[in-house]
């Protein structure tokens, strides 16, 4: 009896044919490919090629060469050009991996344990490299069939779903691939979009020249941008998030509320959920002055999860609607760190008028705006009002 490599060499053709038959049986697109003799022959040739190279390289303990990876990428590119959808490629890669492992596992009738371990060890590392090359080629092939806006959205959605193939998608769009992203959720508020405004797809294409990053629509009124993190200058991600939020608001012509959260690649599904909750608690503005995070709005976010407390605060501050611009006055007062002169200047009123308004707030709510209780209670109420949480 020979070693495991000799046994597998003798089984390459039947194993390859079994693999192609399995693809055709399990996946409609591969079954249909049997009607195209050239495409079917290409699929069979690749099944033979990848098995021969796997055995030869594992025997010598050598990695896939640049030529090997280029050949694998070209196959992925061809699959995209003929129109094989994304889901089919994920399924066929999973099938291929399971079939190859099964072929290896049933071969050691020789009791060649050392050879088996070498084979499995080589496959466990090189299979990922081959898969990445195949997907990169697939994305390049698809680039000629899909508009750039759609490809950018698919990239963002893969990242947000923690799809293991997402990094290759990012690279295919020639975007940077950081270790973490600042996920920025932007919600549109206000009246419906005028018919003459940019469509969702066109808006993404309009933003891309300035913001070459993954972005996508999650809902008709909710947009997500993935801003690459910067370990050297963390503040640059915040500045970039604000820039895209402001450009988005300008492009839509409607007030927007934004929220952000930062997380590593592979945990972005959780990160975007946090960013969405921040955006729900954030006030809308025609031009967002900043993009808040949990640190800015944790009280408001907690209130949103406690309806009874939220209703208590709403009832306490409901009388403010009866006063002369009292909500706007409080917003400016807290934004300027309770500085009377700066607040009055921001509101274009006399400082004595400001004093009157603050006194009126105290009379209506029983809370002094300048006290610790006032800052905690009334600033939170202003945020909830500006976020449209109370209608």
C-alpha positions as CSV (number, residue, x, y, z in Angstrom):
1,X,0.0,0.0,0.0
2,X,1.3,3.5,-0.9
3,X,1.1,6.7,1.1
4,X,-2.0,8.8,1.3
5,X,-0.7,11.2,-1.4
6,X,-0.4,8.3,-3.9
7,X,-3.9,7.1,-3.0
8,X,-5.5,10.5,-3.4
9,X,-3.6,11.0,-6.8
10,X,-5.3,7.8,-8.0
11,X,-8.7,9.1,-7.0
12,X,-8.5,12.6,-8.4
13,X,-10.7,12.0,-11.4
14,X,-13.5,10.1,-9.7
15,X,-13.4,12.6,-6.8
16,X,-13.6,15.5,-9.1
17,X,-16.5,14.0,-11.1
18,X,-18.3,13.3,-7.8
19,X,-17.8,16.9,-6.7
20,X,-19.2,18.4,-9.9
21,X,-22.2,16.0,-9.8
22,X,-22.8,17.1,-6.2
23,X,-22.7,20.7,-7.2
24,X,-25.2,20.0,-10.0
25,X,-27.5,18.1,-7.7
26,X,-27.4,20.6,-4.9
27,X,-27.3,23.9,-6.7
28,X,-29.7,24.9,-9.6
29,X,-27.1,27.1,-11.3
30,X,-24.6,24.3,-11.5
31,X,-27.3,21.8,-12.7
32,X,-28.2,24.3,-15.5
33,X,-24.5,24.7,-16.4
34,X,-24.5,21.0,-17.6
35,X,-26.3,22.4,-20.7
36,X,-23.4,24.6,-21.5
37,X,-20.6,22.2,-22.6
38,X,-17.8,24.8,-22.4
39,X,-18.8,26.0,-18.9
40,X,-19.3,22.4,-17.7
41,X,-15.9,21.5,-19.0
42,X,-14.4,24.5,-17.2
43,X,-16.0,23.4,-13.9
44,X,-14.6,19.9,-14.3
45,X,-11.1,21.2,-15.2
46,X,-11.0,23.3,-12.1
47,X,-12.2,20.4,-9.9
48,X,-9.3,18.4,-11.3
49,X,-6.8,21.2,-11.1
50,X,-7.5,22.1,-7.4
51,X,-7.2,18.4,-6.3
52,X,-3.9,17.8,-8.2
53,X,-2.4,21.0,-6.7
54,X,-3.6,20.3,-3.2
55,X,-2.0,16.8,-3.3
56,X,1.3,18.0,-4.9
57,X,1.8,21.0,-2.6
58,X,0.7,19.2,0.6
59,X,3.2,16.4,-0.2
60,X,6.0,19.0,-0.4
61,X,4.5,21.2,2.4
62,X,4.5,24.2,0.0
63,X,1.9,27.0,-0.1
64,X,-0.2,27.9,-3.1
65,X,1.9,29.9,-5.5
66,X,1.1,33.2,-7.0
67,X,0.2,31.5,-10.3
68,X,-2.1,29.1,-8.4
69,X,-3.9,31.9,-6.7
70,X,-4.2,33.8,-10.0
71,X,-5.8,30.7,-11.6
72,X,-8.2,30.4,-8.7
73,X,-9.1,34.1,-8.9
74,X,-9.8,33.8,-12.6
75,X,-12.3,31.0,-12.0
76,X,-14.1,33.1,-9.5
77,X,-14.1,36.0,-12.0
78,X,-15.6,33.7,-14.7
79,X,-18.3,32.5,-12.4
80,X,-19.4,36.1,-11.8
81,X,-19.3,37.0,-15.5
82,X,-21.6,34.1,-16.4
83,X,-24.0,35.3,-13.7
84,X,-23.7,32.9,-10.8
85,X,-25.2,34.8,-7.8
86,X,-23.4,35.6,-4.5
87,X,-25.4,33.0,-2.5
88,X,-24.4,30.2,-4.9
89,X,-20.7,31.0,-4.5
90,X,-21.0,30.8,-0.7
91,X,-22.8,27.4,-1.0
92,X,-20.4,26.0,-3.5
93,X,-17.4,27.0,-1.5
94,X,-18.9,25.3,1.6
95,X,-19.6,22.1,-0.5
96,X,-16.1,22.1,-1.9
97,X,-14.5,22.3,1.5
98,X,-16.7,19.5,3.0
99,X,-16.1,17.3,-0.1
100,X,-12.3,17.8,0.0
101,X,-12.2,17.0,3.7
102,X,-14.3,13.8,3.2
103,X,-12.0,12.7,0.4
104,X,-9.0,13.1,2.7
105,X,-10.6,11.4,5.6
106,X,-11.6,8.2,3.7
107,X,-8.2,7.8,2.1
108,X,-5.9,6.5,4.9
109,X,-6.4,2.8,4.3
110,X,-2.6,2.9,4.3
111,X,-2.5,3.8,8.0
112,X,-0.3,6.7,6.9
113,X,-1.1,8.9,9.9
114,X,1.8,11.3,9.3
115,X,0.7,11.9,5.8
116,X,-2.9,12.4,6.9
117,X,-1.9,15.0,9.5
118,X,0.3,16.8,6.9
119,X,-2.6,16.8,4.4
120,X,-5.1,18.1,6.9
121,X,-2.7,20.7,8.3
122,X,-1.9,22.0,4.8
123,X,-5.6,22.1,3.8
124,X,-6.6,23.9,7.0
125,X,-4.4,26.9,6.2
126,X,-4.4,27.0,2.4
127,X,-8.1,26.5,1.9
128,X,-8.7,30.0,3.4
129,X,-6.1,31.5,1.1
130,X,-7.7,29.8,-1.9
131,X,-11.2,30.9,-0.9
132,X,-10.1,34.5,-0.5
133,X,-8.6,34.5,-4.0
134,X,-11.7,32.9,-5.5
135,X,-14.0,35.5,-3.9
136,X,-11.7,38.4,-4.9
137,X,-11.8,37.2,-8.5
138,X,-15.6,36.8,-8.2
139,X,-16.0,40.4,-7.0
140,X,-13.8,41.7,-9.8
141,X,-16.0,39.8,-12.3
142,X,-19.1,41.2,-10.8
143,X,-17.7,44.7,-11.0
144,X,-18.6,44.9,-14.6
145,X,-22.2,43.8,-14.1
146,X,-23.3,45.9,-11.1
147,X,-23.4,49.6,-10.6
148,X,-20.8,50.9,-8.1
149,X,-23.5,52.1,-5.7
150,X,-25.0,48.6,-5.5
151,X,-21.6,47.0,-4.9
152,X,-20.8,49.5,-2.2
153,X,-24.1,48.6,-0.4
154,X,-23.4,44.9,-0.7
155,X,-20.0,45.5,0.8
156,X,-21.4,47.4,3.8
157,X,-24.2,44.8,4.4
158,X,-21.6,42.0,4.4
159,X,-19.5,43.8,7.0
160,X,-22.6,44.6,9.1
161,X,-23.6,40.9,9.0
162,X,-20.1,39.8,10.1
163,X,-19.8,37.9,6.9
164,X,-16.3,36.2,6.7
165,X,-16.1,37.1,3.0
166,X,-16.5,40.8,3.7
167,X,-12.8,41.6,3.7
168,X,-12.3,40.4,0.2
169,X,-15.3,42.5,-0.9
170,X,-13.7,45.6,0.7
171,X,-10.5,44.9,-1.1
172,X,-12.2,44.4,-4.5
173,X,-13.6,48.0,-4.2
174,X,-10.0,49.2,-3.4
175,X,-11.1,50.5,0.0
176,X,-9.0,50.4,3.1
177,X,-9.6,47.5,5.4
178,X,-9.1,48.6,9.1
179,X,-9.3,46.5,12.2
180,X,-12.4,48.5,13.3
181,X,-15.0,50.9,12.0
182,X,-17.0,53.8,13.5
183,X,-20.4,52.7,12.3
184,X,-22.5,55.9,11.7
185,X,-26.3,55.6,11.5
186,X,-28.1,58.6,10.0
187,X,-31.9,58.8,10.2
188,X,-34.0,61.1,8.0
189,X,-36.9,63.0,9.6
190,X,-39.3,65.5,8.2
191,X,-41.6,65.4,5.1
192,X,-41.3,62.8,2.4
193,X,-38.6,63.2,-0.2
194,X,-39.6,65.4,-3.2
195,X,-39.8,63.5,-6.4
196,X,-37.0,65.5,-7.9
197,X,-34.5,64.5,-5.3
198,X,-31.7,61.9,-5.7
199,X,-32.7,58.3,-5.5
200,X,-31.2,56.1,-2.8
201,X,-28.7,54.6,-5.3
202,X,-27.8,57.9,-6.9
203,X,-27.2,59.5,-3.4
204,X,-24.6,56.8,-2.6
205,X,-22.9,57.4,-5.9
206,X,-22.9,61.2,-5.2
207,X,-21.3,60.6,-1.8
208,X,-18.6,58.2,-3.0
209,X,-16.1,60.7,-4.5
210,X,-15.7,62.3,-1.1
211,X,-16.3,59.3,1.1
212,X,-14.9,56.2,-0.5
213,X,-16.1,53.9,2.3
214,X,-18.8,51.1,2.7
215,X,-22.3,52.6,3.1
216,X,-25.8,51.3,2.6
217,X,-29.5,52.0,3.2
218,X,-31.0,49.9,6.0
219,X,-34.5,51.3,5.8
220,X,-36.1,53.9,3.5
221,X,-35.2,56.5,6.1
222,X,-32.1,55.1,7.6
223,X,-28.6,55.2,6.2
224,X,-25.4,53.6,7.5
225,X,-21.8,54.6,6.8
226,X,-18.8,52.6,8.0
227,X,-15.9,55.0,8.7
228,X,-12.5,53.3,9.0
229,X,-10.9,53.6,12.4
230,X,-7.6,55.3,12.9
231,X,-5.4,54.0,15.7
232,X,-3.0,56.9,15.3
233,X,-5.6,59.6,15.5
234,X,-8.9,58.3,16.8
235,X,-10.5,61.8,16.5
236,X,-10.2,61.6,12.7
237,X,-12.9,58.9,12.6
238,X,-15.3,61.2,14.5
239,X,-14.5,64.0,12.1
240,X,-15.1,61.8,9.1
241,X,-18.4,60.6,10.6
242,X,-19.5,64.2,11.0
243,X,-18.4,65.1,7.5
244,X,-20.5,62.3,5.9
245,X,-23.5,63.1,8.1
246,X,-23.4,66.7,7.1
247,X,-22.9,65.9,3.4
248,X,-25.8,63.4,3.6
249,X,-28.1,65.9,5.2
250,X,-27.2,68.5,2.5
251,X,-27.8,66.0,-0.3
252,X,-31.2,65.0,1.1
253,X,-32.3,68.5,2.1
254,X,-34.0,67.1,5.2
255,X,-33.2,67.2,8.9
256,X,-31.2,64.2,10.1
257,X,-30.3,62.6,13.4
258,X,-27.0,60.7,13.6
259,X,-25.4,58.3,16.1
260,X,-22.2,56.3,16.0
261,X,-20.5,53.4,17.7
262,X,-17.1,51.8,17.2
263,X,-16.3,48.1,17.0
264,X,-13.9,45.6,15.4
265,X,-14.5,43.8,12.2
266,X,-16.4,40.7,13.0
267,X,-18.6,42.2,15.7
268,X,-20.3,45.0,13.6
269,X,-23.7,43.5,13.8
270,X,-23.7,44.4,17.5
271,X,-22.0,47.7,16.8
272,X,-24.6,48.9,14.3
273,X,-27.4,48.0,16.7
274,X,-25.8,50.3,19.3
275,X,-25.3,53.1,16.8
276,X,-29.0,52.8,15.7
277,X,-30.1,53.2,19.4
278,X,-27.9,56.3,19.7
279,X,-29.4,57.8,16.5
280,X,-32.9,57.2,17.9
281,X,-32.1,59.3,21.0
282,X,-30.2,62.0,19.0
283,X,-31.9,65.3,18.0
284,X,-32.5,65.9,14.3
285,X,-30.9,69.0,12.7
286,X,-30.8,70.5,9.2
287,X,-27.0,70.3,9.6
288,X,-25.9,67.9,12.3
289,X,-23.4,69.8,14.6
290,X,-21.8,66.6,15.7
291,X,-22.3,62.8,15.7
292,X,-23.1,61.6,19.2
293,X,-22.1,58.3,20.8
294,X,-23.3,56.4,23.8
295,X,-21.2,58.6,26.0
296,X,-23.3,61.6,24.9
297,X,-26.8,60.2,25.1
298,X,-26.7,57.3,27.6
299,X,-29.3,58.9,29.8
300,X,-31.7,59.4,26.9
301,X,-31.1,55.9,25.6
302,X,-31.8,54.5,29.1
303,X,-35.1,56.5,29.3
304,X,-36.2,55.1,25.9
305,X,-36.1,51.6,27.5
306,X,-38.1,52.8,30.6
307,X,-41.5,54.1,29.4
308,X,-42.8,55.0,32.8
309,X,-39.8,57.2,33.6
310,X,-39.9,58.6,30.1
311,X,-43.6,59.5,30.5
312,X,-42.9,61.1,33.9
313,X,-40.2,63.4,32.4
314,X,-42.5,64.2,29.5
315,X,-45.3,65.2,31.8
316,X,-43.0,67.2,34.0
317,X,-41.7,69.3,31.1
318,X,-44.9,69.5,29.0
319,X,-45.7,73.0,30.3
320,X,-42.6,74.3,28.5
321,X,-44.6,74.2,25.3
322,X,-46.6,77.1,26.6
323,X,-43.7,79.4,27.1
324,X,-41.9,81.8,24.7
325,X,-39.4,79.6,23.0
326,X,-38.4,78.0,26.2
327,X,-37.2,74.7,24.7
328,X,-34.9,76.6,22.3
329,X,-33.7,78.8,25.2
330,X,-32.8,75.8,27.3
331,X,-31.1,74.1,24.4
332,X,-28.9,77.2,23.8
333,X,-28.3,77.6,27.6
334,X,-26.9,74.1,28.0
335,X,-25.0,74.2,24.7
336,X,-23.1,77.2,26.0
337,X,-22.4,75.7,29.4
338,X,-25.0,78.0,31.0
339,X,-23.1,81.1,30.2
340,X,-25.7,84.0,30.2
341,X,-24.0,86.3,27.8
342,X,-23.1,83.6,25.2
343,X,-26.6,82.2,25.5
344,X,-28.2,85.6,25.0
345,X,-26.0,86.3,22.0
346,X,-26.8,82.9,20.4
347,X,-30.5,83.6,20.8
348,X,-30.2,87.3,19.7
349,X,-31.9,88.5,22.9
350,X,-31.0,90.7,25.8
351,X,-29.6,88.9,28.9
352,X,-32.5,90.2,30.9
353,X,-34.9,88.5,28.5
354,X,-32.9,85.3,29.0
355,X,-33.3,85.7,32.8
356,X,-37.0,86.1,32.4
357,X,-37.3,82.9,30.3
358,X,-35.2,80.9,32.7
359,X,-37.4,82.1,35.6
360,X,-40.4,81.1,33.5
361,X,-39.0,77.6,33.2
362,X,-38.6,77.4,36.9
363,X,-42.2,78.5,37.5
364,X,-43.7,76.0,35.0
365,X,-41.6,73.0,36.0
366,X,-40.6,73.6,39.6
367,X,-37.0,73.0,38.5
368,X,-34.2,75.6,38.5
369,X,-32.4,75.3,35.1
370,X,-29.1,76.4,36.7
371,X,-29.1,73.8,39.4
372,X,-27.6,70.3,39.3
373,X,-31.1,68.9,39.2
374,X,-32.0,71.3,36.4
375,X,-29.0,70.2,34.2
376,X,-29.8,66.5,34.7
377,X,-33.6,66.8,34.2
378,X,-34.1,69.7,31.8
379,X,-31.2,69.0,29.4
380,X,-32.4,65.4,29.1
381,X,-35.9,66.6,28.4
382,X,-34.6,69.0,25.7
383,X,-32.8,66.1,24.0
384,X,-35.9,63.9,24.1
385,X,-38.0,66.7,22.6
386,X,-35.5,67.5,19.9
387,X,-35.3,63.8,19.0
388,X,-39.1,63.8,18.4
389,X,-39.5,61.1,21.0
390,X,-42.6,62.7,22.4
391,X,-44.4,63.5,19.2
